[in-house]
Amino acid sequence: MVLDSTDRSIIRALCEDARLSQRQLAQIVGVAQGTIANRIRKLEEEGAIQGYAPILGAEEIGWGMTVMAGLCIEKGMMMDVQRQISADQRVFSVYDVTGDWDSMVLARVKDREDLDDLAKSVFTLKGISRSYTHVVLNTVKESGVRLPKE
């Protein structure tokens, strides 16, 4: 999908405030409200906009720690292991990666006891031959997907 300047303006405005009405978007972008409706529908259908959700404060809602884990996964087990890991509510990202690890997992836990449970129940699933877990001490920057520069 190729985004033109109108699409980009709509997306930028929605990234600032996804609760904007179509009328407000039309005023900000400088196009007709019908154009906004059609463009948003197209952006949603083509997957550029995949949903609307509040941005939650992890600590404020009970997640006390963020962890990153590198996993070595036995040959032929990658898909099954990643599917099982992804099912855990504490896990928010699972990636296939290059380098020393086969997969990187990002998760949030309530406290040390919850981290212990995650490490012993999820990062030791059948098919995981080695794991290396890091606890995040301080989040310097964390944000969602943004538009690339043109």
DSSP file (Angstrom, degrees, kcal/mol; ACC not computed):
  #  RESIDUE AA STRUCTURE BP1 BP2  ACC     N-H-->O    O-->H-N    N-H-->O    O-->H-N    TCO  KAPPA ALPHA  PHI   PSI    X-CA   Y-CA   Z-CA
    1    1 A M              0   0    0      0, 0.0     2,-0.6     0, 0.0    42,-0.0   0.000 360.0 360.0 360.0 133.0    0.0    0.0    0.0
    2    2 A V        -     0   0    0      0, 0.0     2,-0.5     0, 0.0     0, 0.0  -0.904 360.0-147.6-103.4 124.3    1.3    3.4   -0.9
    3    3 A L        -     0   0    0     -2,-0.6     2,-0.1     4,-0.1     0, 0.0  -0.773  10.1-157.2 -92.9 130.7    0.3    6.2    1.5
    4    4 A D     >  -     0   0    0     -2,-0.5     4,-2.4     1,-0.0     5,-0.2  -0.395  39.8 -88.9 -94.5-178.2   -0.2    9.7    0.1
    5    5 A S  H  > S+     0   0    0      1,-0.2     4,-2.1     2,-0.2     5,-0.1   0.829 127.1  53.0 -63.7 -32.3    0.0   12.9    2.0
    6    6 A T  H  > S+     0   0    0      2,-0.2     4,-2.3     1,-0.2    -1,-0.2   0.938 110.1  47.3 -67.7 -45.9   -3.7   12.8    3.0
    7    7 A D  H  > S+     0   0    0      1,-0.2     4,-2.6     2,-0.2    -2,-0.2   0.928 113.0  49.6 -58.3 -45.4   -3.4    9.2    4.3
    8    8 A R  H  X S+     0   0    0     -4,-2.4     4,-2.7     1,-0.2    -1,-0.2   0.890 109.9  50.5 -63.1 -40.2   -0.3   10.3    6.3
    9    9 A S  H  X S+     0   0    0     -4,-2.1     4,-2.2     2,-0.2    -1,-0.2   0.903 111.0  49.0 -64.7 -41.2   -2.0   13.3    7.7
   10   10 A I  H  X S+     0   0    0     -4,-2.3     4,-2.5     2,-0.2    -2,-0.2   0.944 113.0  46.9 -62.5 -47.9   -5.0   11.2    8.8
   11   11 A I  H  X S+     0   0    0     -4,-2.6     4,-2.4     1,-0.2    -2,-0.2   0.920 111.2  51.1 -63.1 -44.6   -2.7    8.6   10.5
   12   12 A R  H  X S+     0   0    0     -4,-2.7     4,-1.5     1,-0.2    -1,-0.2   0.927 111.6  47.9 -58.1 -45.2   -0.6   11.3   12.2
   13   13 A A  H  X S+     0   0    0     -4,-2.2     4,-2.1     1,-0.2    -1,-0.2   0.913 112.4  48.5 -63.7 -42.3   -3.8   12.9   13.6
   14   14 A L  H  < S+     0   0    0     -4,-2.5    -1,-0.2     1,-0.2    -2,-0.2   0.838 106.9  56.5 -68.1 -31.8   -5.2    9.6   14.8
   15   15 A C  H  < S+     0   0    0     -4,-2.4     3,-0.2     1,-0.2    -1,-0.2   0.841 109.5  46.7 -66.7 -31.6   -1.8    8.7   16.5
   16   16 A E  H  < S-     0   0    0     -4,-1.5    -2,-0.2     1,-0.3     2,-0.2   0.881 139.8  -3.0 -74.3 -39.5   -2.1   11.9   18.4
   17   17 A D    ><  -     0   0    0     -4,-2.1     3,-1.6    -5,-0.1    -1,-0.3  -0.709  57.1-171.5-158.0  98.7   -5.7   11.3   19.4
   18   18 A A  T 3  S+     0   0    0      1,-0.3    -4,-0.1    -3,-0.2    -3,-0.1   0.541  84.3  70.3 -70.7  -5.7   -7.6    8.2   18.1
   19   19 A R  T 3   +     0   0    0     -5,-0.1    -1,-0.3     2,-0.0    -5,-0.1   0.409  68.6 125.6 -91.7   2.2  -10.8    9.6   19.5
   20   20 A L    <   -     0   0    0     -3,-1.6     2,-0.1    -7,-0.1    -3,-0.0  -0.333  61.2-123.8 -60.3 139.8  -11.1   12.4   17.0
   21   21 A S     >  -     0   0    0      1,-0.1     4,-2.6     4,-0.0     5,-0.2  -0.363  22.6-109.5 -76.4 164.6  -14.3   12.5   15.1
   22   22 A Q  H  > S+     0   0    0      1,-0.2     4,-2.4     2,-0.2     5,-0.1   0.864 121.7  54.5 -63.1 -34.4  -14.4   12.4   11.3
   23   23 A R  H  > S+     0   0    0      2,-0.2     4,-1.9     1,-0.2    -1,-0.2   0.933 109.2  46.6 -63.6 -45.6  -15.5   16.0   11.4
   24   24 A Q  H  > S+     0   0    0      1,-0.2     4,-2.4     2,-0.2    -2,-0.2   0.909 112.2  50.9 -63.4 -41.7  -12.5   17.0   13.5
   25   25 A L  H  X S+     0   0    0     -4,-2.6     4,-3.1     1,-0.2     5,-0.4   0.913 107.1  53.9 -61.1 -42.4  -10.2   15.0   11.3
   26   26 A A  H  X>S+     0   0    0     -4,-2.4     4,-2.1     1,-0.2     5,-1.3   0.901 110.4  47.2 -59.5 -41.1  -11.6   16.7    8.2
   27   27 A Q  H  <5S+     0   0    0     -4,-1.9    -1,-0.2     2,-0.2    -2,-0.2   0.916 115.0  45.4 -66.5 -43.3  -10.8   20.1    9.7
   28   28 A I  H  <5S+     0   0    0     -4,-2.4    -2,-0.2     1,-0.2    -1,-0.2   0.926 120.6  38.1 -65.8 -46.1   -7.3   19.1   10.7
   29   29 A V  H  <5S-     0   0    0     -4,-3.1    -2,-0.2    -5,-0.2    -1,-0.2   0.774 105.7-126.3 -79.8 -27.4   -6.4   17.4    7.4
   30   30 A G  T  <5 +     0   0    0     -4,-2.1     2,-0.3    -5,-0.4    -3,-0.2   0.833  69.0 108.4  84.3  34.3   -8.3   20.0    5.3
   31   31 A V  S   <S-     0   0    0     -5,-1.3    -1,-0.3    -6,-0.2    -2,-0.1  -0.829  75.4 -76.4-132.2 172.6  -10.5   17.7    3.3
   32   32 A A     >  -     0   0    0     -2,-0.3     4,-1.8     1,-0.1     3,-0.3  -0.324  37.8-119.3 -69.5 152.3  -14.2   16.8    3.2
   33   33 A Q  H  > S+     0   0    0      1,-0.2     4,-2.3     2,-0.2     5,-0.1   0.860 115.2  57.2 -60.7 -36.2  -15.7   14.6    5.9
   34   34 A G  H  > S+     0   0    0      1,-0.2     4,-2.4     2,-0.2    -1,-0.2   0.870 103.8  53.0 -61.8 -37.1  -16.6   12.0    3.2
   35   35 A T  H  > S+     0   0    0     -3,-0.3     4,-2.8     2,-0.2     5,-0.2   0.912 108.2  50.8 -63.4 -42.5  -13.0   11.8    2.1
   36   36 A I  H  X S+     0   0    0     -4,-1.8     4,-2.9     2,-0.2     5,-0.3   0.940 110.5  48.8 -59.6 -48.3  -12.0   11.1    5.7
   37   37 A A  H  X S+     0   0    0     -4,-2.3     4,-2.2     1,-0.2    -2,-0.2   0.923 114.5  44.9 -59.0 -46.0  -14.6    8.3    6.0
   38   38 A N  H  X S+     0   0    0     -4,-2.4     4,-2.3     2,-0.2    -1,-0.2   0.910 114.6  48.1 -65.6 -42.8  -13.5    6.7    2.7
   39   39 A R  H  X S+     0   0    0     -4,-2.8     4,-2.9     2,-0.2    -2,-0.2   0.915 111.9  48.7 -66.4 -43.0   -9.8    7.0    3.5
   40   40 A I  H  X S+     0   0    0     -4,-2.9     4,-2.4    -5,-0.2     5,-0.2   0.927 111.2  50.5 -62.9 -43.8  -10.2    5.5    7.0
   41   41 A R  H  X S+     0   0    0     -4,-2.2     4,-2.7    -5,-0.3    -1,-0.2   0.927 113.2  46.3 -58.5 -45.3  -12.2    2.6    5.6
   42   42 A K  H  X S+     0   0    0     -4,-2.3     4,-2.4     2,-0.2     6,-0.3   0.919 111.5  50.9 -63.8 -44.8   -9.5    2.0    3.0
   43   43 A L  H  <>S+     0   0    0     -4,-2.9     6,-1.9     1,-0.2     5,-1.4   0.866 113.9  45.5 -62.3 -36.8   -6.7    2.2    5.6
   44   44 A E  H ><5S+     0   0    0     -4,-2.4     3,-1.1     4,-0.2    -2,-0.2   0.929 112.3  49.9 -70.6 -46.1   -8.5   -0.3    7.8
   45   45 A E  H 3<5S+     0   0    0     -4,-2.7    -2,-0.2     1,-0.3    -1,-0.2   0.859 112.8  47.1 -61.6 -36.3   -9.3   -2.7    5.0
   46   46 A E  T 3<5S-     0   0    0     -4,-2.4    -1,-0.3    -5,-0.2    -2,-0.2   0.449 116.0-113.9 -88.8   0.4   -5.7   -2.7    3.8
   47   47 A G  T < 5S+     0   0    0     -3,-1.1    -3,-0.2     2,-0.3     3,-0.1   0.481  84.3 118.2  86.9   2.7   -4.3   -3.2    7.3
   48   48 A A  S   <S+     0   0    0     -5,-1.4     2,-0.6    -6,-0.3    -4,-0.2   0.904  85.6  38.2 -67.7 -38.7   -2.5    0.1    7.7
   49   49 A I  S    S+     0   0    0     -6,-1.9    -2,-0.3    -9,-0.2    -1,-0.2  -0.966  71.5 175.1-109.2 119.3   -4.9    0.8   10.6
   50   50 A Q        -     0   0    0     -2,-0.6     2,-0.3     1,-0.3    -1,-0.1   0.400  56.9 -43.2-108.0   0.9   -5.5   -2.4   12.6
   51   51 A G        -     0   0    0      2,-0.0     2,-0.4     0, 0.0    -1,-0.3  -0.905  50.6-101.2 157.8 176.9   -7.5   -1.1   15.5
   52   52 A Y        +     0   0    0     -2,-0.3    -3,-0.0    -3,-0.1   -33,-0.0  -0.998  43.2 156.8-132.5 126.9   -8.0    1.5   18.1
   53   53 A A        -     0   0    0     -2,-0.4   -35,-0.1     3,-0.0     2,-0.1  -0.993  41.6-102.5-149.9 152.6   -7.0    1.0   21.7
   54   54 A P        -     0   0    0      0, 0.0     2,-0.7     0, 0.0    -2,-0.0  -0.433  34.8-120.7 -71.2 152.7   -6.1    3.0   24.8
   55   55 A I        -     0   0    0     -2,-0.1     2,-0.3     2,-0.0     0, 0.0  -0.875  35.5-152.6 -94.0 117.2   -2.4    3.3   25.7
   56   56 A L        -     0   0    0     -2,-0.7     2,-0.8     1,-0.0     3,-0.1  -0.662  16.1-124.7 -97.0 145.7   -2.1    1.8   29.1
   57   57 A G     >  -     0   0    0     -2,-0.3     4,-1.5     1,-0.2     6,-0.2  -0.804  22.4-152.5 -84.0 111.2    0.5    2.6   31.8
   58   58 A A  T >4>S+     0   0    0     -2,-0.8     5,-2.7     1,-0.2     3,-0.5   0.914  92.3  41.3 -55.2 -50.7    2.0   -0.8   32.6
   59   59 A E  G >45S+     0   0    0      1,-0.2     3,-1.3     3,-0.2    -1,-0.2   0.885 110.5  58.3 -65.7 -37.8    2.9    0.0   36.2
   60   60 A E  G 345S+     0   0    0      1,-0.3    -1,-0.2     2,-0.1    -2,-0.2   0.762 109.2  44.6 -65.8 -24.8   -0.3    1.9   36.8
   61   61 A I  G <<5S-     0   0    0     -4,-1.5    -1,-0.3    -3,-0.5    -2,-0.2   0.335 131.8 -83.6-104.0   8.0   -2.4   -1.2   36.0
   62   62 A G  T < 5S+     0   0    0     -3,-1.3     2,-0.9    -4,-0.3    -3,-0.2   0.435  85.3 126.9 115.2  -1.9   -0.3   -3.7   37.9
   63   63 A W      < +     0   0    0     -5,-2.7    47,-0.3    -6,-0.2    -1,-0.3  -0.802  29.7 179.2 -90.1 110.2    2.7   -4.8   35.8
   64   64 A G        +     0   0    0     -2,-0.9     2,-0.3    45,-0.8    46,-0.2   0.736  60.0  27.6 -84.6 -24.8    5.7   -4.2   38.0
   65   65 A M  E     -A  109   0A   0     44,-2.5    44,-2.5    46,-0.1     2,-0.4  -0.986  58.9-148.0-141.3 148.3    8.5   -5.4   35.7
   66   66 A T  E     -A  108   0A   0     70,-0.5    70,-3.1    -2,-0.3     2,-0.3  -0.947  23.5-169.4-110.8 137.3    9.2   -5.8   32.0
   67   67 A V  E     -AB 107 135A   0     40,-2.9    40,-2.5    -2,-0.4     2,-0.4  -0.945  14.2-158.2-128.7 150.0   11.4   -8.6   30.9
   68   68 A M  E     -AB 106 134A   0     66,-2.5    66,-3.6    -2,-0.3     2,-0.4  -0.988  14.5-170.6-122.5 134.9   13.2   -9.6   27.7
   69   69 A A  E     -AB 105 133A   0     36,-2.5    36,-2.6    -2,-0.4     2,-0.5  -0.990  14.6-152.3-131.9 132.4   14.2  -13.2   27.1
   70   70 A G  E     -AB 104 132A   0     62,-2.6    62,-2.1    -2,-0.4     2,-0.4  -0.865  22.6-163.0 -96.1 133.3   16.3  -14.7   24.4
   71   71 A L  E     -AB 103 131A   0     32,-3.0    31,-2.6    -2,-0.5    32,-1.7  -0.953  19.2-152.4-123.6 137.0   15.4  -18.3   23.6
   72   72 A C  E     - B   0 130A   0     58,-3.0    57,-2.3    -2,-0.4    58,-1.3  -0.934  25.4-164.1 -98.8 125.5   17.2  -21.1   21.8
   73   73 A I  E     - B   0 128A   0     -2,-0.6    55,-0.2    55,-0.2     5,-0.1  -0.924  21.6-108.6-118.9 135.9   14.6  -23.4   20.4
   74   74 A E    >   -     0   0    0     53,-3.3     3,-2.2    -2,-0.4     4,-0.4  -0.250  49.3 -85.6 -62.3 145.8   15.1  -27.0   19.1
   75   75 A K  T 3  S+     0   0    0      1,-0.3    -1,-0.1     2,-0.2    52,-0.0  -0.226 114.6  15.6 -53.8 133.1   14.9  -27.5   15.4
   76   76 A G  T 3  S+     0   0    0     -3,-0.1    -1,-0.3     1,-0.0     4,-0.2   0.400 109.7  83.6  83.9  -2.3   11.4  -28.1   14.2
   77   77 A M    <>  +     0   0    0     -3,-2.2     4,-2.8    50,-0.1     5,-0.3   0.476  56.1  99.9-108.9  -5.2    9.8  -26.8   17.4
   78   78 A M  H  > S+     0   0    0     -4,-0.4     4,-2.9     1,-0.2     5,-0.3   0.904  84.0  43.6 -52.5 -55.6    9.8  -23.1   16.7
   79   79 A M  H  > S+     0   0    0      1,-0.2     4,-2.1     2,-0.2    -1,-0.2   0.908 116.9  46.0 -61.0 -44.5    6.2  -22.6   15.6
   80   80 A D  H  > S+     0   0    0      2,-0.2     4,-2.1    -4,-0.2    -1,-0.2   0.930 114.9  46.4 -66.0 -45.8    4.8  -24.8   18.4
   81   81 A V  H  X S+     0   0    0     -4,-2.8     4,-2.6     1,-0.2     5,-0.2   0.933 113.4  48.7 -63.3 -46.0    6.9  -23.2   21.1
   82   82 A Q  H  X S+     0   0    0     -4,-2.9     4,-2.5    -5,-0.3    -1,-0.2   0.865 109.5  53.0 -64.2 -35.2    6.1  -19.7   20.0
   83   83 A R  H  X S+     0   0    0     -4,-2.1     4,-1.0    -5,-0.3    -1,-0.2   0.921 111.3  46.1 -64.2 -43.7    2.4  -20.4   19.8
   84   84 A Q  H  < S+     0   0    0     -4,-2.1     3,-0.5     2,-0.2     4,-0.4   0.916 113.9  48.0 -65.4 -43.2    2.5  -21.7   23.4
   85   85 A I  H >< S+     0   0    0     -4,-2.6     3,-1.7     1,-0.2     6,-0.3   0.919 107.5  56.3 -63.0 -43.4    4.5  -18.7   24.6
   86   86 A S  H 3< S+     0   0    0     -4,-2.5    -1,-0.2     1,-0.3    -2,-0.2   0.747  96.9  65.0 -61.5 -24.7    2.2  -16.3   22.8
   87   87 A A  T 3< S+     0   0    0     -4,-1.0     2,-0.4    -3,-0.5    -1,-0.3   0.674  78.4  98.7 -74.2 -16.8   -0.8  -17.7   24.7
   88   88 A D  S X  S-     0   0    0     -3,-1.7     3,-1.6    -4,-0.4    -3,-0.0  -0.591  73.2-140.5 -76.1 128.6    0.5  -16.5   28.1
   89   89 A Q  T 3  S+     0   0    0     -2,-0.4    -1,-0.1     1,-0.3    19,-0.1   0.703  99.2  61.2 -63.9 -20.2   -1.2  -13.2   29.0
   90   90 A R  T 3  S+     0   0    0     17,-0.1    18,-2.7     2,-0.0     2,-0.4   0.712  87.6  86.3 -78.0 -19.8    2.1  -11.7   30.4
   91   91 A V  E <   +C  107   0A   0     -3,-1.6    16,-0.3    -6,-0.3     3,-0.1  -0.695  45.3 168.4 -86.2 126.8    3.8  -12.0   26.9
   92   92 A F  E     +     0   0A   0     14,-2.3     2,-0.3    -2,-0.4    15,-0.2   0.546  64.7  27.0-114.9 -10.8    3.2   -9.0   24.7
   93   93 A S  E     -C  106   0A   0     13,-1.6    13,-2.5     2,-0.0     2,-0.4  -0.978  52.3-177.6-151.4 139.8    5.7   -9.6   21.9
   94   94 A V  E     -C  105   0A   0     -2,-0.3     2,-0.4    11,-0.2    11,-0.2  -0.989  16.0-176.3-135.5 126.4    7.4  -12.7   20.3
   95   95 A Y  E     -C  104   0A   0      9,-2.7     9,-2.0    -2,-0.4     2,-0.5  -0.942  27.7-135.4-126.0 143.5    9.9  -12.3   17.5
   96   96 A D  E     -C  103   0A   0     -2,-0.4     2,-0.3     7,-0.2     7,-0.2  -0.836  43.0-178.7 -84.0 133.7   12.0  -14.6   15.3
   97   97 A V        -     0   0    0      5,-1.6     2,-0.2    -2,-0.5    -2,-0.0  -0.878  28.1-122.6-135.3 165.0   15.5  -13.1   15.3
   98   98 A T  S    S+     0   0    0     -2,-0.3     3,-0.4     2,-0.0     2,-0.3  -0.599  71.5  43.8 -96.4 166.5   18.9  -13.5   13.9
   99   99 A G  S    S-     0   0    0     -2,-0.2    -2,-0.1     1,-0.2     0, 0.0  -0.739 114.2 -17.1 104.6-149.2   22.0  -14.0   16.0
  100  100 A D  S    S+     0   0    0     -2,-0.3     2,-0.3     2,-0.0    -1,-0.2   0.695 122.8  56.9 -71.7 -19.9   22.6  -16.1   19.1
  101  101 A W        -     0   0    0     -3,-0.4   -29,-0.2     1,-0.1     3,-0.1  -0.778  63.5-150.9-114.9 155.7   18.9  -16.6   19.8
  102  102 A D  S    S+     0   0    0    -31,-2.6    -5,-1.6     1,-0.3     2,-0.3   0.757  84.7  16.1 -89.8 -30.6   16.1  -18.1   17.8
  103  103 A S  E     -AC  71  96A   0    -32,-1.7   -32,-3.0    -7,-0.2     2,-0.4  -0.998  60.6-151.2-146.7 144.7   13.4  -16.0   19.4
  104  104 A M  E     -AC  70  95A   0     -9,-2.0    -9,-2.7    -2,-0.3     2,-0.4  -0.964  16.1-163.8-116.5 137.6   13.1  -12.9   21.6
  105  105 A V  E     -AC  69  94A   0    -36,-2.6   -36,-2.5    -2,-0.4     2,-0.5  -0.972   6.4-162.0-124.3 132.4   10.2  -12.6   24.0
  106  106 A L  E     +AC  68  93A   0    -13,-2.5   -14,-2.3    -2,-0.4   -13,-1.6  -0.956  23.8 163.0-111.8 132.3    9.0   -9.4   25.7
  107  107 A A  E     -AC  67  91A   0    -40,-2.5   -40,-2.9    -2,-0.5     2,-0.4  -0.951  30.8-138.5-144.8 161.5    6.7   -9.8   28.7
  108  108 A R  E     -A   66   0A   0    -18,-2.7     2,-0.3    -2,-0.3   -42,-0.2  -0.985  20.7-172.7-123.7 137.4    5.4   -8.0   31.7
  109  109 A V  E     -A   65   0A   0    -44,-2.5   -44,-2.5    -2,-0.4   -45,-0.8  -0.881  28.6-129.3-126.6 159.2    5.1   -9.5   35.2
  110  110 A K  S    S-     0   0    0     -2,-0.3     2,-0.2   -47,-0.3    -1,-0.1   0.902  79.0 -33.5 -73.6 -42.3    3.6   -8.3   38.4
  111  111 A D  S  > S-     0   0    0    -47,-0.1     4,-2.2   -48,-0.1     5,-0.2  -0.873  78.4 -66.6-163.0-172.7    6.6   -8.9   40.7
  112  112 A R  H  > S+     0   0    0     -2,-0.2     4,-2.6     1,-0.2     5,-0.2   0.875 128.3  53.9 -62.1 -37.8    9.5  -11.3   41.4
  113  113 A E  H  > S+     0   0    0      1,-0.2     4,-2.0     2,-0.2    -1,-0.2   0.905 109.7  47.4 -63.2 -41.1    7.3  -14.2   42.2
  114  114 A D  H  > S+     0   0    0      2,-0.2     4,-2.5     1,-0.2    -1,-0.2   0.874 111.0  51.9 -67.6 -37.7    5.4  -13.7   38.9
  115  115 A L  H  X S+     0   0    0     -4,-2.2     4,-2.9     2,-0.2     5,-0.2   0.914 108.0  52.0 -63.0 -43.1    8.8  -13.5   37.1
  116  116 A D  H  X S+     0   0    0     -4,-2.6     4,-2.1     1,-0.2    -2,-0.2   0.914 110.7  48.0 -58.3 -44.0    9.9  -16.8   38.8
  117  117 A D  H  X S+     0   0    0     -4,-2.0     4,-2.6     2,-0.2     5,-0.4   0.919 111.9  49.2 -63.9 -44.2    6.7  -18.4   37.6
  118  118 A L  H  X>S+     0   0    0     -4,-2.5     4,-2.4     1,-0.2     5,-1.8   0.934 112.7  47.7 -60.1 -47.0    7.1  -17.1   34.0
  119  119 A A  H  <5S+     0   0    0     -4,-2.9    -1,-0.2     1,-0.2    -2,-0.2   0.880 119.0  39.5 -63.0 -38.9   10.7  -18.3   33.9
  120  120 A K  H  <5S+     0   0    0     -4,-2.1    -1,-0.2    -5,-0.2    -2,-0.2   0.774 126.2  32.0 -85.2 -26.8    9.8  -21.8   35.2
  121  121 A S  H  <5S+     0   0    0     -4,-2.6    -3,-0.2    -5,-0.2    -2,-0.2   0.782 131.7  23.2-102.3 -30.6    6.6  -22.4   33.4
  122  122 A V  T ><5S+     0   0    0     -4,-2.4     3,-1.3    -5,-0.4    -3,-0.2   0.845 120.0  49.6-104.4 -45.6    7.0  -20.6   30.1
  123  123 A F  T 3 <S+     0   0    0     -5,-1.8    -4,-0.1     1,-0.3    -3,-0.1   0.388 111.7  52.4 -81.8   7.2   10.7  -20.2   29.4
  124  124 A T  T 3  S+     0   0    0     -6,-0.3    -1,-0.3     2,-0.0     3,-0.1   0.111  77.6 141.3-122.5  19.3   11.3  -23.9   30.1
  125  125 A L    X   -     0   0    0     -3,-1.3     3,-2.2     1,-0.1     2,-0.1  -0.182  68.7 -81.5 -58.0 154.7    8.6  -25.3   27.7
  126  126 A K  T 3  S+     0   0    0      1,-0.3    -1,-0.1     3,-0.0     3,-0.1  -0.399 121.6  35.1 -57.4 128.9    9.5  -28.5   25.9
  127  127 A G  T 3  S+     0   0    0      1,-0.3   -53,-3.3    -3,-0.1     2,-0.7   0.161  87.4 110.1 107.9 -15.9   11.6  -27.5   22.8
  128  128 A I  E <   +B   73   0A   0     -3,-2.2    -1,-0.3   -55,-0.2   -55,-0.2  -0.835  39.4 178.0 -93.1 117.0   13.4  -24.6   24.6
  129  129 A S  E     +     0   0A   0    -57,-2.3     2,-0.3    -2,-0.7   -56,-0.2   0.736  66.8   4.3 -91.3 -23.8   17.0  -25.7   25.0
  130  130 A R  E     -B   72   0A   0    -58,-1.3   -58,-3.0     2,-0.0     2,-0.3  -0.971  59.9-169.9-159.2 143.6   18.3  -22.4   26.6
  131  131 A S  E     -B   71   0A   0     -2,-0.3     2,-0.4   -60,-0.2   -60,-0.2  -0.980   6.4-165.0-135.8 152.1   16.9  -19.1   27.7
  132  132 A Y  E     -B   70   0A   0    -62,-2.1   -62,-2.6    -2,-0.3     2,-0.4  -0.955  15.5-161.6-137.4 114.6   18.5  -15.9   28.9
  133  133 A T  E     -B   69   0A   0     -2,-0.4     2,-0.4   -64,-0.2   -64,-0.2  -0.827   6.5-168.3-108.6 135.0   16.3  -13.4   30.7
  134  134 A H  E     -B   68   0A   0    -66,-3.6   -66,-2.5    -2,-0.4     2,-0.5  -0.952  13.8-144.0-116.3 137.5   16.9   -9.7   31.2
  135  135 A V  E     -B   67   0A   0     -2,-0.4     2,-0.4   -68,-0.2   -68,-0.2  -0.889  22.7-125.5 -98.2 129.9   14.9   -7.5   33.6
  136  136 A V        -     0   0    0    -70,-3.1   -70,-0.5    -2,-0.5     3,-0.1  -0.623  23.9-173.5 -75.9 124.9   14.3   -4.0   32.4
  137  137 A L  S    S+     0   0    0     -2,-0.4     2,-0.3     1,-0.3    -1,-0.2   0.840  70.2   4.1 -86.4 -36.7   15.6   -1.5   35.0
  138  138 A N        -     0   0    0      0, 0.0     2,-0.8     0, 0.0    -1,-0.3  -0.978  64.3-136.0-152.8 133.3   14.3    1.7   33.3
  139  139 A T        +     0   0    0     -2,-0.3     3,-0.2     1,-0.2    -3,-0.0  -0.836  22.5 175.5 -93.9 112.2   12.3    2.4   30.2
  140  140 A V  S    S-     0   0    0     -2,-0.8     2,-0.3     1,-0.3    -1,-0.2   0.889  71.7  -2.0 -81.7 -43.5   13.9    5.2   28.3
  141  141 A K        +     0   0    0      2,-0.0    -1,-0.3     0, 0.0     2,-0.3  -0.978  61.6 164.5-151.1 136.9   11.5    5.1   25.3
  142  142 A E        +     0   0    0     -2,-0.3     2,-0.3    -3,-0.2    -3,-0.0  -0.904  18.1 146.4-151.6 121.5    8.6    2.8   24.4
  143  143 A S        -     0   0    0     -2,-0.3     3,-0.1     1,-0.1    -2,-0.0  -0.953  40.9-103.0-150.4 168.5    6.1    3.7   21.7
  144  144 A G        -     0   0    0     -2,-0.3     2,-0.2     1,-0.2    -1,-0.1  -0.064  61.9 -55.2 -82.2-171.9    4.0    2.1   19.1
  145  145 A V        -     0   0    0      1,-0.0     2,-0.3     3,-0.0    -1,-0.2  -0.447  58.2-167.6 -68.2 135.7    4.5    1.9   15.3
  146  146 A R        -     0   0    0     -2,-0.2  -134,-0.0    -3,-0.1    -1,-0.0  -0.815  30.9 -87.7-120.4 162.1    5.0    5.3   13.7
  147  147 A L        -     0   0    0     -2,-0.3     2,-0.1  -139,-0.1     3,-0.1  -0.471  45.0-120.4 -66.1 136.2    5.0    6.4   10.1
  148  148 A P        -     0   0    0      0, 0.0    -1,-0.1     0, 0.0     2,-0.1  -0.446  37.7 -92.9 -71.7 155.4    8.4    6.2    8.5
  149  149 A K              0   0    0      1,-0.1     0, 0.0    -2,-0.1     0, 0.0  -0.402 360.0 360.0 -66.2 146.1    9.8    9.4    7.1
  150  150 A E              0   0    0     -3,-0.1    -1,-0.1    -2,-0.1    -3,-0.0   0.493 360.0 360.0 -71.2 360.0    9.0   10.0    3.5
